[in-house]
Amino acid sequence: MIRSQERPSPLRTRCIMPQHETQLINYLNAIKKDVGLLVNFGPEGVTVKRKFHLYRPGSS
């Protein structure tokens, strides 16, 4: 039997990874905003990254 604390959660991560930053840029484009924050409450403490992406209609 596998206990829940022995399984890694797909929602937990130790650090902010490049795919998280890419996903934030996609969200920023979708909501037509220029600035977003990535926040990770990891085991070593809180990590915050501010991402700036100039929204331009029709660009990715």
C-alpha positions in Angstrom: 0.0 0.0 0.0 1.3 3.4 -0.9 0.6 6.2 1.6 -0.2 9.7 0.3 2.9 11.2 1.9 5.1 8.8 0.0 3.8 9.8 -3.4 5.0 13.0 -5.0 2.1 15.3 -5.7 1.9 16.6 -9.3 1.0 20.0 -7.9 4.2 20.3 -5.7 7.5 21.4 -7.1 10.7 22.4 -5.4 11.4 25.3 -7.7 9.9 27.4 -10.5 10.6 25.7 -13.8 10.8 27.1 -17.3 7.5 25.5 -18.3 5.8 27.4 -15.4 7.2 30.7 -16.8 6.0 29.8 -20.3 2.5 29.0 -19.0 2.4 32.4 -17.2 3.3 34.1 -20.5 0.4 32.2 -22.2 -2.0 33.3 -19.4 -0.8 36.9 -19.7 -1.5 36.9 -23.4 -4.9 35.3 -22.9 -6.0 38.0 -20.4 -4.2 40.8 -22.2 -1.9 41.8 -19.3 1.8 42.7 -19.2 2.9 41.6 -15.7 2.4 38.4 -13.7 3.8 36.7 -10.6 4.9 33.1 -10.1 4.9 32.2 -6.4 6.2 28.9 -5.1 5.8 27.9 -1.4 8.6 25.3 -1.5 10.4 23.5 1.3 13.2 26.0 1.3 10.8 29.0 1.6 8.8 31.2 -0.7 10.1 31.9 -4.2 8.6 34.8 -6.2 9.3 35.7 -9.8 7.9 38.7 -11.6 7.4 38.2 -15.3 7.0 41.1 -17.7 5.8 40.4 -21.2 4.6 43.3 -23.4 1.2 42.3 -24.7 0.8 43.0 -28.4 -2.5 42.0 -30.1 -1.8 39.3 -32.7 1.6 38.3 -31.4 2.6 35.4 -29.2 
